[in-house]
Amino acid sequence: MNPNQPHTLPPEYFDEVYRANTDPWGFETSPYEQAKYADTVAALPKASYESAFEVGCSLGVLTQLLATRCQQLLAIDVAEAPLERARKRCADLPQVEFRQMTLPAEFPTDLTFDLVVLSEVGYYWDAPDLAQVTDQLLAALRPGGHLLLVHWTPPVHDYPLTGDEVHQYFLDKATPDGLLEHLHGHRAAQYRLDLMAWR
């Protein structure tokens, strides 16, 4: 990771993006997103998770799908505008809780999880913040819990990191004799998916 890369994108960046477009990345309409979401949910090894954490839930489209596999699901985002729509989308899912939070400055330290989903958000952090978030997520992951990473891989000029750099950072922490184990991963045309487990 290049230390000269841009800093973590602030919440104001996302506020402006959602002011310009209520669905700026086509989460609700894009065939790419729909296929990726199906791939994401299909990658989960367990039929049901007791307590899950989704970082960067945006409009809650993936949240709605994850909720079918979770007894409790905390979904967070830095921007309030998409959270309002996410709450409406998931209003009939009592197991889902939404919070406006900014990692790493804020973290639900009172909770632990057996599933953490980091999808299309890691590249918004710079290298120091990604390192801090990684430590926070792993500290909150229960033994035997799963960490699912899914990220767009082409570079984006104003993002501090690429999806590949985010995944590689986590993969570098996985060693044969370590607590973090890489279970499997694959690439699609424009994104990659990696599943890890905390022993």
N, C-alpha and C positions, 0 to 999 in steps of 0.2 A: 504494500500500500504506500502510495506516494505522499510524503508529509506535506507537499506543496499543494495538495488537492484542496478544493473549497471546504469551508466549514459546514457543519450540520445545518440542514435547511430549517429555518425557524418556523414556528406555528403561523406567523404572518404570511409566509409563502403559500401555505395551504389555504388560509382564509381567502387570499386573493384568487387562487385557482378556483375555489368553489364559488366565489362571487361572479366569476366570469362564465362558469359553466356548472350546472348542478350535477352533471355526471361527466367530469372531465376526461376520465379514462375509459368511458364506455362500459363500466362494470355491469350495467343493466341490459345492454344491447349487443355487445361485441361477441361474435362467435368465438374469437380467441379466448376471451374471458370465460365463456361458458365451458369450453373444452378444458381449459386449465383448472377451473373449479371442480369439474367432474374428476379430473386426474388427481387433484389434491385430496378430495374426500376418499377416493378409491385407494390412495396410498396409506391410509390409516390402518394399522394392523389390528386394532381392537374394535369390536362392535360397539362398545360403549366406554366412555371415559367419565370418571367421577367428577373431575374438576379441570376445566380447560381455560386457556388464556390465549386470546387472539389479539395480536399487536397490529394496529393500523387497520381497523375494520371498515373504514370509510362508510359506504351506504348500507352495509350489512348484508350484501348479497351472498358472500361466502359464509358469513355468520349464520344465516338462515339454514344453509346446508350443514354446517358443522353442528348446529344445535340438535340435529336428529341423532347425533352420535354422542352427545354430552349431557350428563345429568345437571351440571352447572357450567356455565360459560361466561367468563368475563371478557368483554370486547371493548377495546379502547381506541381512541383516535385523538389527534392533537386539535382537530377542528370541530367546532360545535355544529356547523351547518350540515355536514353529512351525518352526524350522530342523530340529529332530529329525524332525518329520513330513515335511518337505521332502526330507531326506536319504533317508528310506525310500521316498518316492514316486519319487525319481530314482535309486535304487540301481543300476539297470541302465543308467544313462547316464554312462559314464566321462568324457565331455567336460564334465560339470558339476561345479563346485566351489562349496561353500557356506562362507561365513564370517560370523561374528557381528561386525558393525561398526556404528559410529555415525558418520554424516556430520554435520557436516564435521570433527569432531574426529579421526576416523580415515579414512584414504583409501588405497587400494592404489596408492601412487605409483610402484611398480615396474612397473606394467602400463599398456599403452595398448590402445585398443579401436576397432574399426570399427563397433560398434553399442553404443549406450547406451539402455536402456529405463528410463524414469522413469514408473511407472504407479501411481497412487493413493498417492503418498507425499509429493509436493511441498508439499501444504498443511499437513503436520505441522511444517514449519519456519517460524520467523518470518522477516521480511524480511531481516535481516542474515545469518542462516544460509543462506537460499535464495541470496543473492548469492554467498556463499562457496562453496557447493556447485556453483553454476553455473560459477564460475571453475574449480573442480577438474575438473568433468566435461568442460568444453571443452578444458582443458589435456591431458586424457587421451584425447581423441577424435582419431583419426588423420585426416589429410587425405582427404577423400572419404567419411569415416565418417558414419553416420546417428544422429540423436538422435530417439527416438520418445517423445512425451509423451501420456499418457492419464490423465484425471482426472475424477472425479465433480464436477459443477458446482454443485448446490444447496449453500448454506452449511450448515456444521455448527457449532453454538454454541461448542464447545471447541477447534476447529481455528484456528490463527493466521491462515491464509489460505484463500481459496477456490480451487477448481480454475482458474477463469477468471483470477484474479490470478497464479497460477503460470505459466500459459501466456502471459499477456500480458508477464510479465517476460522470458521467453525471446524472444518475438516482438519486443519492443522492442530486442533486441540484433541482430536480423536487419535488415540494410540492403542496398540494391541493390549497393553497392560493398564490402560487408563480407565477413568470413570465414564468417559464419553465414548460411545461406540457408534461407528457409522454402519447402519444396517443396509441401506441400499440407496441408489440414486439413478436418475436418468435425465436425459436432455430431450426437449422437444425443439422445434425449429427456432423459437425465440425465448424460451425460458428453460430453467433447470429446476429439478426437484431433488432434495436430499432428505432422507429420514435418519435421525439419530436417536440413540437411547442413552439414558443416564442410568448407570448400573447401581 
